[in-house]
Each structure stands twice: as C-alpha cells, then as structure tokens.
Amino acid sequence: KELLCSKKGLKHGGQRCIEPEVVFGQIKYNMNYKRFRHLERIRSFMDFSFLAIAFNIKKMCDKNDKRRYELA
C-alpha cells in the first residue's frame, strides 16, 4: 500500500489506464489496421497475434535505432 501511495506509484498508476489505448490507436491509424481480416475467432486471434508481434518488433527496432544514433 505504501508503494502504491508513493509519488512514483501514483504516477505509474495514472499512466497505466492510458497505455493500452495508445497502442490500439497506433495500430489503427499508423498501421492502418481498421478491422479483422477473418471472421472466425481462432483466425482473428492469429491475425491479431501476428499484428502484435509485428508491432513489438517495430518498437524494438525503433529503440535499437535510437540507441545507435545516440552512440554515434
């Protein structure tokens, strides 16, 4: 309870509810993904899983590029 009520805990808790909305917004608008390509549940899950993997790889590459730029 002490950790949650600390300044750092309150800051982290305040950001927590916003973070997923940002990711879905980036997927919708930056990656132009508006609707699922399949109607069946398992294929929709697979489709979104590939999209999430691609998003995470893109994020990881962007971080590596930023580090490489800072070191140069």
Predicted model as a PDB file, atoms N, CA, C, CB and O in Angstrom, pLDDT in the B-factor column:
MODEL        1                                                                  
ATOM      1  N   LYS A   1       0.822  -1.189   0.000  1.00 77.00           N  
ATOM      2  CA  LYS A   1       0.000   0.000   0.000  1.00 77.00           C  
ATOM      3  C   LYS A   1       0.866   1.252   0.000  1.00 77.00           C  
ATOM      4  CB  LYS A   1      -0.935  -0.002   1.199  1.00 77.00           C  
ATOM      5  O   LYS A   1       0.531   2.251  -0.637  1.00 77.00           O  
ATOM      6  N   GLU A   2       1.993   1.189   0.728  1.00 82.00           N  
ATOM      7  CA  GLU A   2       2.893   2.336   0.766  1.00 82.00           C  
ATOM      8  C   GLU A   2       3.470   2.632  -0.612  1.00 82.00           C  
ATOM      9  CB  GLU A   2       4.020   2.092   1.763  1.00 82.00           C  
ATOM     10  O   GLU A   2       3.588   3.791  -1.008  1.00 82.00           O  
ATOM     11  N   LEU A   3       3.831   1.570  -1.343  1.00 78.00           N  
ATOM     12  CA  LEU A   3       4.389   1.761  -2.680  1.00 78.00           C  
ATOM     13  C   LEU A   3       3.358   2.368  -3.628  1.00 78.00           C  
ATOM     14  CB  LEU A   3       4.896   0.431  -3.239  1.00 78.00           C  
ATOM     15  O   LEU A   3       3.689   3.234  -4.438  1.00 78.00           O  
ATOM     16  N   LEU A   4       2.123   1.919  -3.527  1.00 75.00           N  
ATOM     17  CA  LEU A   4       1.074   2.449  -4.405  1.00 75.00           C  
ATOM     18  C   LEU A   4       0.750   3.905  -4.100  1.00 75.00           C  
ATOM     19  CB  LEU A   4      -0.186   1.611  -4.277  1.00 75.00           C  
ATOM     20  O   LEU A   4       0.398   4.661  -5.005  1.00 75.00           O  
ATOM     21  N   CYS A   5       0.863   4.299  -2.861  1.00 82.00           N  
ATOM     22  CA  CYS A   5       0.533   5.672  -2.451  1.00 82.00           C  
ATOM     23  C   CYS A   5       1.708   6.637  -2.587  1.00 82.00           C  
ATOM     24  CB  CYS A   5       0.049   5.675  -1.019  1.00 82.00           C  
ATOM     25  O   CYS A   5       1.540   7.843  -2.411  1.00 82.00           O  
ATOM     26  N   SER A   6       2.905   6.113  -2.900  1.00 87.00           N  
ATOM     27  CA  SER A   6       4.057   6.991  -3.074  1.00 87.00           C  
ATOM     28  C   SER A   6       3.908   7.797  -4.364  1.00 87.00           C  
ATOM     29  CB  SER A   6       5.371   6.172  -3.093  1.00 87.00           C  
ATOM     30  O   SER A   6       3.033   7.511  -5.180  1.00 87.00           O  
ATOM     31  N   LYS A   7       4.759   8.799  -4.544  1.00 85.00           N  
ATOM     32  CA  LYS A   7       4.692   9.632  -5.748  1.00 85.00           C  
ATOM     33  C   LYS A   7       4.922   8.802  -7.008  1.00 85.00           C  
ATOM     34  CB  LYS A   7       5.723  10.763  -5.670  1.00 85.00           C  
ATOM     35  O   LYS A   7       4.219   8.962  -8.006  1.00 85.00           O  
ATOM     36  N   LYS A   8       5.912   7.917  -6.948  1.00 83.00           N  
ATOM     37  CA  LYS A   8       6.219   7.060  -8.098  1.00 83.00           C  
ATOM     38  C   LYS A   8       5.057   6.097  -8.386  1.00 83.00           C  
ATOM     39  CB  LYS A   8       7.522   6.264  -7.844  1.00 83.00           C  
ATOM     40  O   LYS A   8       4.714   5.873  -9.547  1.00 83.00           O  
ATOM     41  N   GLY A   9       4.465   5.541  -7.354  1.00 81.00           N  
ATOM     42  CA  GLY A   9       3.340   4.625  -7.518  1.00 81.00           C  
ATOM     43  C   GLY A   9       2.113   5.307  -8.103  1.00 81.00           C  
ATOM     44  O   GLY A   9       1.435   4.746  -8.964  1.00 81.00           O  
ATOM     45  N   LEU A  10       1.830   6.516  -7.635  1.00 78.00           N  
ATOM     46  CA  LEU A  10       0.682   7.258  -8.170  1.00 78.00           C  
ATOM     47  C   LEU A  10       0.906   7.649  -9.631  1.00 78.00           C  
ATOM     48  CB  LEU A  10       0.419   8.515  -7.326  1.00 78.00           C  
ATOM     49  O   LEU A  10      -0.019   7.615 -10.443  1.00 78.00           O  
ATOM     50  N   LYS A  11       2.134   8.016  -9.949  1.00 80.00           N  
ATOM     51  CA  LYS A  11       2.453   8.368 -11.340  1.00 80.00           C  
ATOM     52  C   LYS A  11       2.287   7.151 -12.250  1.00 80.00           C  
ATOM     53  CB  LYS A  11       3.898   8.921 -11.446  1.00 80.00           C  
ATOM     54  O   LYS A  11       1.696   7.247 -13.325  1.00 80.00           O  
ATOM     55  N   HIS A  12       2.809   6.014 -11.812  1.00 78.00           N  
ATOM     56  CA  HIS A  12       2.693   4.786 -12.603  1.00 78.00           C  
ATOM     57  C   HIS A  12       1.235   4.347 -12.732  1.00 78.00           C  
ATOM     58  CB  HIS A  12       3.526   3.661 -11.969  1.00 78.00           C  
ATOM     59  O   HIS A  12       0.811   3.932 -13.810  1.00 78.00           O  
ATOM     60  N   GLY A  13       0.482   4.432 -11.670  1.00 74.00           N  
ATOM     61  CA  GLY A  13      -0.935   4.056 -11.697  1.00 74.00           C  
ATOM     62  C   GLY A  13      -1.747   4.968 -12.599  1.00 74.00           C  
ATOM     63  O   GLY A  13      -2.691   4.520 -13.251  1.00 74.00           O  
ATOM     64  N   GLY A  14      -1.391   6.234 -12.641  1.00 70.00           N  
ATOM     65  CA  GLY A  14      -2.092   7.179 -13.509  1.00 70.00           C  
ATOM     66  C   GLY A  14      -1.835   6.924 -14.983  1.00 70.00           C  
ATOM     67  O   GLY A  14      -2.709   7.167 -15.815  1.00 70.00           O  
ATOM     68  N   GLN A  15      -0.651   6.439 -15.317  1.00 69.00           N  
ATOM     69  CA  GLN A  15      -0.319   6.143 -16.706  1.00 69.00           C  
ATOM     70  C   GLN A  15      -0.868   4.799 -17.145  1.00 69.00           C  
ATOM     71  CB  GLN A  15       1.179   6.172 -16.903  1.00 69.00           C  
ATOM     72  O   GLN A  15      -1.067   4.566 -18.338  1.00 69.00           O  
ATOM     73  N   ARG A  16      -1.106   3.937 -16.215  1.00 68.00           N  
ATOM     74  CA  ARG A  16      -1.476   2.557 -16.531  1.00 68.00           C  
ATOM     75  C   ARG A  16      -2.772   2.464 -17.331  1.00 68.00           C  
ATOM     76  CB  ARG A  16      -1.612   1.757 -15.256  1.00 68.00           C  
ATOM     77  O   ARG A  16      -2.869   1.640 -18.240  1.00 68.00           O  
ATOM     78  N   CYS A  17      -3.752   3.277 -17.020  1.00 64.00           N  
ATOM     79  CA  CYS A  17      -5.037   3.163 -17.693  1.00 64.00           C  
ATOM     80  C   CYS A  17      -4.978   3.740 -19.109  1.00 64.00           C  
ATOM     81  CB  CYS A  17      -6.119   3.871 -16.882  1.00 64.00           C  
ATOM     82  O   CYS A  17      -5.856   3.440 -19.918  1.00 64.00           O  
ATOM     83  N   ILE A  18      -3.978   4.552 -19.431  1.00 63.00           N  
ATOM     84  CA  ILE A  18      -3.895   5.202 -20.732  1.00 63.00           C  
ATOM     85  C   ILE A  18      -3.080   4.378 -21.726  1.00 63.00           C  
ATOM     86  CB  ILE A  18      -3.287   6.587 -20.585  1.00 63.00           C  
ATOM     87  O   ILE A  18      -3.366   4.410 -22.923  1.00 63.00           O  
ATOM     88  N   GLU A  19      -2.092   3.654 -21.266  1.00 67.00           N  
ATOM     89  CA  GLU A  19      -1.136   2.985 -22.146  1.00 67.00           C  
ATOM     90  C   GLU A  19      -1.769   2.074 -23.203  1.00 67.00           C  
ATOM     91  CB  GLU A  19      -0.196   2.183 -21.319  1.00 67.00           C  
ATOM     92  O   GLU A  19      -1.394   2.191 -24.370  1.00 67.00           O  
ATOM     93  N   PRO A  20      -2.704   1.176 -22.873  1.00 70.00           N  
ATOM     94  CA  PRO A  20      -3.265   0.310 -23.910  1.00 70.00           C  
ATOM     95  C   PRO A  20      -4.006   1.086 -25.004  1.00 70.00           C  
ATOM     96  CB  PRO A  20      -4.204  -0.692 -23.280  1.00 70.00           C  
ATOM     97  O   PRO A  20      -3.980   0.684 -26.167  1.00 70.00           O  
ATOM     98  N   GLU A  21      -4.655   2.175 -24.652  1.00 77.00           N  
ATOM     99  CA  GLU A  21      -5.383   2.950 -25.654  1.00 77.00           C  
ATOM    100  C   GLU A  21      -4.435   3.540 -26.683  1.00 77.00           C  
ATOM    101  CB  GLU A  21      -6.190   4.061 -24.988  1.00 77.00           C  
ATOM    102  O   GLU A  21      -4.782   3.634 -27.860  1.00 77.00           O  
ATOM    103  N   VAL A  22      -3.253   3.936 -26.260  1.00 81.00           N  
ATOM    104  CA  VAL A  22      -2.263   4.494 -27.171  1.00 81.00           C  
ATOM    105  C   VAL A  22      -1.826   3.440 -28.180  1.00 81.00           C  
ATOM    106  CB  VAL A  22      -1.050   5.031 -26.394  1.00 81.00           C  
ATOM    107  O   VAL A  22      -1.708   3.732 -29.370  1.00 81.00           O  
ATOM    108  N   VAL A  23      -1.587   2.224 -27.716  1.00 83.00           N  
ATOM    109  CA  VAL A  23      -1.139   1.151 -28.602  1.00 83.00           C  
ATOM    110  C   VAL A  23      -2.212   0.835 -29.642  1.00 83.00           C  
ATOM    111  CB  VAL A  23      -0.792  -0.112 -27.790  1.00 83.00           C  
ATOM    112  O   VAL A  23      -1.897   0.688 -30.823  1.00 83.00           O  
ATOM    113  N   PHE A  24      -3.463   0.730 -29.223  1.00 84.00           N  
ATOM    114  CA  PHE A  24      -4.527   0.445 -30.178  1.00 84.00           C  
ATOM    115  C   PHE A  24      -4.703   1.595 -31.160  1.00 84.00           C  
ATOM    116  CB  PHE A  24      -5.839   0.172 -29.448  1.00 84.00           C  
ATOM    117  O   PHE A  24      -5.009   1.371 -32.331  1.00 84.00           O  
ATOM    118  N   GLY A  25      -4.512   2.816 -30.696  1.00 84.00           N  
ATOM    119  CA  GLY A  25      -4.582   3.968 -31.590  1.00 84.00           C  
ATOM    120  C   GLY A  25      -3.483   3.933 -32.635  1.00 84.00           C  
ATOM    121  O   GLY A  25      -3.727   4.238 -33.802  1.00 84.00           O  
ATOM    122  N   GLN A  26      -2.274   3.564 -32.228  1.00 86.00           N  
ATOM    123  CA  GLN A  26      -1.171   3.460 -33.179  1.00 86.00           C  
ATOM    124  C   GLN A  26      -1.419   2.345 -34.186  1.00 86.00           C  
ATOM    125  CB  GLN A  26       0.146   3.219 -32.443  1.00 86.00           C  
ATOM    126  O   GLN A  26      -1.113   2.496 -35.369  1.00 86.00           O  
ATOM    127  N   ILE A  27      -1.968   1.232 -33.726  1.00 85.00           N  
ATOM    128  CA  ILE A  27      -2.261   0.125 -34.636  1.00 85.00           C  
ATOM    129  C   ILE A  27      -3.333   0.548 -35.643  1.00 85.00           C  
ATOM    130  CB  ILE A  27      -2.722  -1.129 -33.846  1.00 85.00           C  
ATOM    131  O   ILE A  27      -3.233   0.234 -36.829  1.00 85.00           O  
ATOM    132  N   LYS A  28      -4.355   1.258 -35.170  1.00 86.00           N  
ATOM    133  CA  LYS A  28      -5.441   1.658 -36.064  1.00 86.00           C  
ATOM    134  C   LYS A  28      -5.005   2.704 -37.080  1.00 86.00           C  
ATOM    135  CB  LYS A  28      -6.600   2.190 -35.260  1.00 86.00           C  
ATOM    136  O   LYS A  28      -5.296   2.574 -38.269  1.00 86.00           O  
ATOM    137  N   TYR A  29      -4.313   3.737 -36.621  1.00 88.00           N  
ATOM    138  CA  TYR A  29      -4.044   4.864 -37.510  1.00 88.00           C  
ATOM    139  C   TYR A  29      -2.677   4.805 -38.173  1.00 88.00           C  
ATOM    140  CB  TYR A  29      -4.164   6.140 -36.749  1.00 88.00           C  
ATOM    141  O   TYR A  29      -2.566   5.097 -39.364  1.00 88.00           O  
ATOM    142  N   ASN A  30      -1.627   4.433 -37.436  1.00 85.00           N  
ATOM    143  CA  ASN A  30      -0.295   4.391 -38.029  1.00 85.00           C  
ATOM    144  C   ASN A  30      -0.088   3.166 -38.901  1.00 85.00           C  
ATOM    145  CB  ASN A  30       0.751   4.425 -36.948  1.00 85.00           C  
ATOM    146  O   ASN A  30       0.591   3.237 -39.925  1.00 85.00           O  
ATOM    147  N   MET A  31      -0.673   2.040 -38.499  1.00 84.00           N  
ATOM    148  CA  MET A  31      -0.511   0.810 -39.274  1.00 84.00           C  
ATOM    149  C   MET A  31      -1.729   0.541 -40.159  1.00 84.00           C  
ATOM    150  CB  MET A  31      -0.273  -0.376 -38.336  1.00 84.00           C  
ATOM    151  O   MET A  31      -1.770  -0.462 -40.871  1.00 84.00           O  
ATOM    152  N   ASN A  32      -2.706   1.421 -40.115  1.00 87.00           N  
ATOM    153  CA  ASN A  32      -3.911   1.346 -40.952  1.00 87.00           C  
ATOM    154  C   ASN A  32      -4.627  -0.005 -40.830  1.00 87.00           C  
ATOM    155  CB  ASN A  32      -3.543   1.598 -42.409  1.00 87.00           C  
ATOM    156  O   ASN A  32      -5.013  -0.609 -41.831  1.00 87.00           O  
ATOM    157  N   TYR A  33      -4.795  -0.460 -39.598  1.00 86.00           N  
ATOM    158  CA  TYR A  33      -5.483  -1.723 -39.336  1.00 86.00           C  
ATOM    159  C   TYR A  33      -6.830  -1.394 -38.709  1.00 86.00           C  
ATOM    160  CB  TYR A  33      -4.635  -2.665 -38.402  1.00 86.00           C  
ATOM    161  O   TYR A  33      -6.907  -1.119 -37.512  1.00 86.00           O  
ATOM    162  N   LYS A  34      -7.883  -1.421 -39.504  1.00 85.00           N  
ATOM    163  CA  LYS A  34      -9.203  -0.983 -39.040  1.00 85.00           C  
ATOM    164  C   LYS A  34     -10.123  -2.136 -38.627  1.00 85.00           C  
ATOM    165  CB  LYS A  34      -9.873  -0.180 -40.122  1.00 85.00           C  
ATOM    166  O   LYS A  34     -10.966  -1.974 -37.745  1.00 85.00           O  
ATOM    167  N   ARG A  35      -9.962  -3.294 -39.262  1.00 85.00           N  
ATOM    168  CA  ARG A  35     -10.838  -4.416 -38.921  1.00 85.00           C  
ATOM    169  C   ARG A  35     -10.112  -5.734 -39.159  1.00 85.00           C  
ATOM    170  CB  ARG A  35     -12.146  -4.364 -39.745  1.00 85.00           C  
ATOM    171  O   ARG A  35      -9.123  -5.793 -39.890  1.00 85.00           O  
ATOM    172  N   PHE A  36     -10.622  -6.790 -38.528  1.00 83.00           N  
ATOM    173  CA  PHE A  36     -10.017  -8.109 -38.691  1.00 83.00           C  
ATOM    174  C   PHE A  36     -10.239  -8.627 -40.101  1.00 83.00           C  
ATOM    175  CB  PHE A  36     -10.588  -9.096 -37.668  1.00 83.00           C  
ATOM    176  O   PHE A  36     -11.254  -8.337 -40.735  1.00 83.00           O  
ATOM    177  N   ARG A  37      -9.283  -9.389 -40.574  1.00 82.00           N  
ATOM    178  CA  ARG A  37      -9.364  -9.931 -41.928  1.00 82.00           C  
ATOM    179  C   ARG A  37     -10.179 -11.229 -41.980  1.00 82.00           C  
ATOM    180  CB  ARG A  37      -7.962 -10.176 -42.474  1.00 82.00           C  
ATOM    181  O   ARG A  37     -10.613 -11.655 -43.050  1.00 82.00           O  
ATOM    182  N   HIS A  38     -10.378 -11.847 -40.824  1.00 83.00           N  
ATOM    183  CA  HIS A  38     -11.088 -13.125 -40.749  1.00 83.00           C  
ATOM    184  C   HIS A  38     -12.283 -12.998 -39.806  1.00 83.00           C  
ATOM    185  CB  HIS A  38     -10.136 -14.259 -40.273  1.00 83.00           C  
ATOM    186  O   HIS A  38     -12.304 -12.136 -38.927  1.00 83.00           O  
ATOM    187  N   LEU A  39     -13.268 -13.857 -39.997  1.00 87.00           N  
ATOM    188  CA  LEU A  39     -14.459 -13.826 -39.161  1.00 87.00           C  
ATOM    189  C   LEU A  39     -14.411 -14.835 -38.016  1.00 87.00           C  
ATOM    190  CB  LEU A  39     -15.673 -14.081 -40.005  1.00 87.00           C  
ATOM    191  O   LEU A  39     -15.024 -14.621 -36.970  1.00 87.00           O  
ATOM    192  N   GLU A  40     -13.682 -15.937 -38.215  1.00 90.00           N  
ATOM    193  CA  GLU A  40     -13.627 -16.964 -37.182  1.00 90.00           C  
ATOM    194  C   GLU A  40     -12.750 -16.510 -36.027  1.00 90.00           C  
ATOM    195  CB  GLU A  40     -13.106 -18.284 -37.760  1.00 90.00           C  
ATOM    196  O   GLU A  40     -11.779 -15.777 -36.214  1.00 90.00           O  
ATOM    197  N   ARG A  41     -13.105 -16.953 -34.847  1.00 90.00           N  
ATOM    198  CA  ARG A  41     -12.416 -16.493 -33.637  1.00 90.00           C  
ATOM    199  C   ARG A  41     -10.939 -16.879 -33.637  1.00 90.00           C  
ATOM    200  CB  ARG A  41     -13.096 -17.065 -32.398  1.00 90.00           C  
ATOM    201  O   ARG A  41     -10.090 -16.040 -33.337  1.00 90.00           O  
ATOM    202  N   ILE A  42     -10.617 -18.119 -33.964  1.00 91.00           N  
ATOM    203  CA  ILE A  42      -9.217 -18.577 -33.907  1.00 91.00           C  
ATOM    204  C   ILE A  42      -8.372 -17.859 -34.955  1.00 91.00           C  
ATOM    205  CB  ILE A  42      -9.135 -20.110 -34.119  1.00 91.00           C  
ATOM    206  O   ILE A  42      -7.213 -17.533 -34.697  1.00 91.00           O  
ATOM    207  N   ARG A  43      -8.932 -17.614 -36.122  1.00 91.00           N  
ATOM    208  CA  ARG A  43      -8.174 -16.902 -37.161  1.00 91.00           C  
ATOM    209  C   ARG A  43      -8.025 -15.419 -36.826  1.00 91.00           C  
ATOM    210  CB  ARG A  43      -8.862 -17.060 -38.525  1.00 91.00           C  
ATOM    211  O   ARG A  43      -7.000 -14.808 -37.131  1.00 91.00           O  
ATOM    212  N   SER A  44      -9.033 -14.853 -36.208  1.00 90.00           N  
ATOM    213  CA  SER A  44      -8.925 -13.463 -35.763  1.00 90.00           C  
ATOM    214  C   SER A  44      -7.852 -13.337 -34.687  1.00 90.00           C  
ATOM    215  CB  SER A  44     -10.282 -12.951 -35.232  1.00 90.00           C  
ATOM    216  O   SER A  44      -7.082 -12.376 -34.681  1.00 90.00           O  
ATOM    217  N   PHE A  45      -7.804 -14.296 -33.790  1.00 92.00           N  
ATOM    218  CA  PHE A  45      -6.773 -14.312 -32.748  1.00 92.00           C  
ATOM    219  C   PHE A  45      -5.390 -14.423 -33.375  1.00 92.00           C  
ATOM    220  CB  PHE A  45      -7.008 -15.478 -31.764  1.00 92.00           C  
ATOM    221  O   PHE A  45      -4.463 -13.716 -32.980  1.00 92.00           O  
ATOM    222  N   MET A  46      -5.257 -15.315 -34.355  1.00 92.00           N  
ATOM    223  CA  MET A  46      -3.987 -15.495 -35.050  1.00 92.00           C  
ATOM    224  C   MET A  46      -3.600 -14.210 -35.779  1.00 92.00           C  
ATOM    225  CB  MET A  46      -4.070 -16.674 -36.041  1.00 92.00           C  
ATOM    226  O   MET A  46      -2.441 -13.798 -35.737  1.00 92.00           O  
ATOM    227  N   ASP A  47      -4.551 -13.586 -36.437  1.00 90.00           N  
ATOM    228  CA  ASP A  47      -4.323 -12.355 -37.176  1.00 90.00           C  
ATOM    229  C   ASP A  47      -3.832 -11.248 -36.245  1.00 90.00           C  
ATOM    230  CB  ASP A  47      -5.603 -11.920 -37.893  1.00 90.00           C  
ATOM    231  O   ASP A  47      -2.861 -10.555 -36.551  1.00 90.00           O  
ATOM    232  N   PHE A  48      -4.501 -11.089 -35.121  1.00 90.00           N  
ATOM    233  CA  PHE A  48      -4.103 -10.055 -34.180  1.00 90.00           C  
ATOM    234  C   PHE A  48      -2.773 -10.388 -33.510  1.00 90.00           C  
ATOM    235  CB  PHE A  48      -5.183  -9.861 -33.129  1.00 90.00           C  
ATOM    236  O   PHE A  48      -1.998  -9.488 -33.187  1.00 90.00           O  
ATOM    237  N   SER A  49      -2.507 -11.676 -33.299  1.00 92.00           N  
ATOM    238  CA  SER A  49      -1.223 -12.079 -32.719  1.00 92.00           C  
ATOM    239  C   SER A  49      -0.073 -11.694 -33.632  1.00 92.00           C  
ATOM    240  CB  SER A  49      -1.199 -13.588 -32.453  1.00 92.00           C  
ATOM    241  O   SER A  49       0.942 -11.180 -33.163  1.00 92.00           O  
ATOM    242  N   PHE A  50      -0.217 -11.936 -34.933  1.00 92.00           N  
ATOM    243  CA  PHE A  50       0.818 -11.532 -35.883  1.00 92.00           C  
ATOM    244  C   PHE A  50       0.989 -10.017 -35.888  1.00 92.00           C  
ATOM    245  CB  PHE A  50       0.476 -12.029 -37.293  1.00 92.00           C  
ATOM    246  O   PHE A  50       2.109  -9.512 -35.970  1.00 92.00           O  
ATOM    247  N   LEU A  51      -0.111  -9.308 -35.801  1.00 89.00           N  
ATOM    248  CA  LEU A  51      -0.056  -7.850 -35.759  1.00 89.00           C  
ATOM    249  C   LEU A  51       0.671  -7.369 -34.502  1.00 89.00           C  
ATOM    250  CB  LEU A  51      -1.474  -7.259 -35.812  1.00 89.00           C  
ATOM    251  O   LEU A  51       1.482  -6.446 -34.573  1.00 89.00           O  
ATOM    252  N   ALA A  52       0.390  -7.979 -33.369  1.00 90.00           N  
ATOM    253  CA  ALA A  52       1.049  -7.604 -32.117  1.00 90.00           C  
ATOM    254  C   ALA A  52       2.548  -7.919 -32.171  1.00 90.00           C  
ATOM    255  CB  ALA A  52       0.395  -8.336 -30.929  1.00 90.00           C  
ATOM    256  O   ALA A  52       3.369  -7.138 -31.689  1.00 90.00           O  
ATOM    257  N   ILE A  53       2.893  -9.050 -32.752  1.00 94.00           N  
ATOM    258  CA  ILE A  53       4.312  -9.403 -32.899  1.00 94.00           C  
ATOM    259  C   ILE A  53       5.009  -8.380 -33.790  1.00 94.00           C  
ATOM    260  CB  ILE A  53       4.470 -10.833 -33.489  1.00 94.00           C  
ATOM    261  O   ILE A  53       6.105  -7.920 -33.470  1.00 94.00           O  
ATOM    262  N   ALA A  54       4.377  -8.024 -34.903  1.00 91.00           N  
ATOM    263  CA  ALA A  54       4.959  -7.033 -35.812  1.00 91.00           C  
ATOM    264  C   ALA A  54       5.110  -5.689 -35.114  1.00 91.00           C  
ATOM    265  CB  ALA A  54       4.092  -6.881 -37.073  1.00 91.00           C  
ATOM    266  O   ALA A  54       6.122  -5.010 -35.288  1.00 91.00           O  
ATOM    267  N   PHE A  55       4.124  -5.306 -34.336  1.00 90.00           N  
ATOM    268  CA  PHE A  55       4.182  -4.039 -33.607  1.00 90.00           C  
ATOM    269  C   PHE A  55       5.345  -4.038 -32.619  1.00 90.00           C  
ATOM    270  CB  PHE A  55       2.856  -3.780 -32.869  1.00 90.00           C  
ATOM    271  O   PHE A  55       6.075  -3.052 -32.516  1.00 90.00           O  
ATOM    272  N   ASN A  56       5.519  -5.143 -31.890  1.00 92.00           N  
ATOM    273  CA  ASN A  56       6.604  -5.232 -30.909  1.00 92.00           C  
ATOM    274  C   ASN A  56       7.967  -5.252 -31.575  1.00 92.00           C  
ATOM    275  CB  ASN A  56       6.438  -6.474 -30.050  1.00 92.00           C  
ATOM    276  O   ASN A  56       8.912  -4.656 -31.056  1.00 92.00           O  
ATOM    277  N   ILE A  57       8.093  -5.930 -32.727  1.00 94.00           N  
ATOM    278  CA  ILE A  57       9.359  -5.943 -33.464  1.00 94.00           C  
ATOM    279  C   ILE A  57       9.681  -4.535 -33.962  1.00 94.00           C  
ATOM    280  CB  ILE A  57       9.295  -6.940 -34.654  1.00 94.00           C  
ATOM    281  O   ILE A  57      10.827  -4.091 -33.884  1.00 94.00           O  
ATOM    282  N   LYS A  58       8.667  -3.836 -34.473  1.00 91.00           N  
ATOM    283  CA  LYS A  58       8.862  -2.469 -34.946  1.00 91.00           C  
ATOM    284  C   LYS A  58       9.314  -1.568 -33.796  1.00 91.00           C  
ATOM    285  CB  LYS A  58       7.563  -1.924 -35.578  1.00 91.00           C  
ATOM    286  O   LYS A  58      10.213  -0.745 -33.971  1.00 91.00           O  
ATOM    287  N   LYS A  59       8.708  -1.716 -32.643  1.00 90.00           N  
ATOM    288  CA  LYS A  59       9.065  -0.931 -31.462  1.00 90.00           C  
ATOM    289  C   LYS A  59      10.504  -1.225 -31.023  1.00 90.00           C  
ATOM    290  CB  LYS A  59       8.087  -1.227 -30.308  1.00 90.00           C  
ATOM    291  O   LYS A  59      11.249  -0.317 -30.657  1.00 90.00           O  
ATOM    292  N   MET A  60      10.882  -2.511 -31.066  1.00 93.00           N  
ATOM    293  CA  MET A  60      12.226  -2.907 -30.690  1.00 93.00           C  
ATOM    294  C   MET A  60      13.261  -2.337 -31.672  1.00 93.00           C  
ATOM    295  CB  MET A  60      12.329  -4.437 -30.630  1.00 93.00           C  
ATOM    296  O   MET A  60      14.321  -1.874 -31.252  1.00 93.00           O  
ATOM    297  N   CYS A  61      12.961  -2.369 -32.961  1.00 94.00           N  
ATOM    298  CA  CYS A  61      13.869  -1.814 -33.964  1.00 94.00           C  
ATOM    299  C   CYS A  61      14.019  -0.305 -33.796  1.00 94.00           C  
ATOM    300  CB  CYS A  61      13.368  -2.139 -35.375  1.00 94.00           C  
ATOM    301  O   CYS A  61      15.117   0.229 -33.947  1.00 94.00           O  
ATOM    302  N   ASP A  62      12.931   0.379 -33.488  1.00 91.00           N  
ATOM    303  CA  ASP A  62      12.998   1.818 -33.261  1.00 91.00           C  
ATOM    304  C   ASP A  62      13.886   2.147 -32.064  1.00 91.00           C  
ATOM    305  CB  ASP A  62      11.595   2.387 -33.047  1.00 91.00           C  
ATOM    306  O   ASP A  62      14.644   3.116 -32.101  1.00 91.00           O  
ATOM    307  N   LYS A  63      13.796   1.342 -31.003  1.00 90.00           N  
ATOM    308  CA  LYS A  63      14.649   1.565 -29.829  1.00 90.00           C  
ATOM    309  C   LYS A  63      16.112   1.333 -30.172  1.00 90.00           C  
ATOM    310  CB  LYS A  63      14.228   0.647 -28.672  1.00 90.00           C  
ATOM    311  O   LYS A  63      16.980   2.092 -29.741  1.00 90.00           O  
ATOM    312  N   ASN A  64      16.394   0.274 -30.956  1.00 90.00           N  
ATOM    313  CA  ASN A  64      17.771  -0.010 -31.352  1.00 90.00           C  
ATOM    314  C   ASN A  64      18.327   1.107 -32.222  1.00 90.00           C  
ATOM    315  CB  ASN A  64      17.852  -1.346 -32.094  1.00 90.00           C  
ATOM    316  O   ASN A  64      19.486   1.489 -32.065  1.00 90.00           O  
ATOM    317  N   ASP A  65      17.520   1.636 -33.136  1.00 88.00           N  
ATOM    318  CA  ASP A  65      17.963   2.743 -33.980  1.00 88.00           C  
ATOM    319  C   ASP A  65      18.255   3.977 -33.146  1.00 88.00           C  
ATOM    320  CB  ASP A  65      16.912   3.062 -35.041  1.00 88.00           C  
ATOM    321  O   ASP A  65      19.228   4.687 -33.401  1.00 88.00           O  
ATOM    322  N   LYS A  66      17.415   4.237 -32.149  1.00 84.00           N  
ATOM    323  CA  LYS A  66      17.614   5.402 -31.290  1.00 84.00           C  
ATOM    324  C   LYS A  66      18.917   5.254 -30.492  1.00 84.00           C  
ATOM    325  CB  LYS A  66      16.406   5.585 -30.330  1.00 84.00           C  
ATOM    326  O   LYS A  66      19.670   6.216 -30.343  1.00 84.00           O  
ATOM    327  N   ARG A  67      19.176   4.048 -29.984  1.00 83.00           N  
ATOM    328  CA  ARG A  67      20.428   3.816 -29.241  1.00 83.00           C  
ATOM    329  C   ARG A  67      21.639   3.977 -30.150  1.00 83.00           C  
ATOM    330  CB  ARG A  67      20.431   2.408 -28.608  1.00 83.00           C  
ATOM    331  O   ARG A  67      22.646   4.568 -29.761  1.00 83.00           O  
ATOM    332  N   ARG A  68      21.530   3.447 -31.363  1.00 81.00           N  
ATOM    333  CA  ARG A  68      22.633   3.528 -32.317  1.00 81.00           C  
ATOM    334  C   ARG A  68      22.913   4.998 -32.656  1.00 81.00           C  
ATOM    335  CB  ARG A  68      22.307   2.718 -33.606  1.00 81.00           C  
ATOM    336  O   ARG A  68      24.071   5.393 -32.790  1.00 81.00           O  
ATOM    337  N   TYR A  69      21.872   5.794 -32.792  1.00 77.00           N  
ATOM    338  CA  TYR A  69      22.018   7.208 -33.095  1.00 77.00           C  
ATOM    339  C   TYR A  69      22.664   7.952 -31.927  1.00 77.00           C  
ATOM    340  CB  TYR A  69      20.659   7.823 -33.429  1.00 77.00           C  
ATOM    341  O   TYR A  69      23.478   8.851 -32.139  1.00 77.00           O  
ATOM    342  N   GLU A  70      22.308   7.583 -30.695  1.00 77.00           N  
ATOM    343  CA  GLU A  70      22.872   8.234 -29.510  1.00 77.00           C  
ATOM    344  C   GLU A  70      24.348   7.901 -29.334  1.00 77.00           C  
ATOM    345  CB  GLU A  70      22.096   7.824 -28.262  1.00 77.00           C  
ATOM    346  O   GLU A  70      25.120   8.729 -28.850  1.00 77.00           O  
ATOM    347  N   LEU A  71      24.745   6.681 -29.727  1.00 72.00           N  
ATOM    348  CA  LEU A  71      26.141   6.270 -29.566  1.00 72.00           C  
ATOM    349  C   LEU A  71      27.041   6.901 -30.619  1.00 72.00           C  
ATOM    350  CB  LEU A  71      26.254   4.755 -29.634  1.00 72.00           C  
ATOM    351  O   LEU A  71      28.231   7.103 -30.376  1.00 72.00           O  
ATOM    352  N   ALA A  72      26.489   7.211 -31.780  1.00 62.00           N  
ATOM    353  CA  ALA A  72      27.303   7.761 -32.869  1.00 62.00           C  
ATOM    354  C   ALA A  72      27.658   9.204 -32.660  1.00 62.00           C  
ATOM    355  CB  ALA A  72      26.591   7.616 -34.171  1.00 62.00           C  
ATOM    356  O   ALA A  72      28.339   9.799 -33.495  1.00 62.00           O  
TER     357      ALA A  72                                                      
ENDMDL                                                                          
END                                                                             
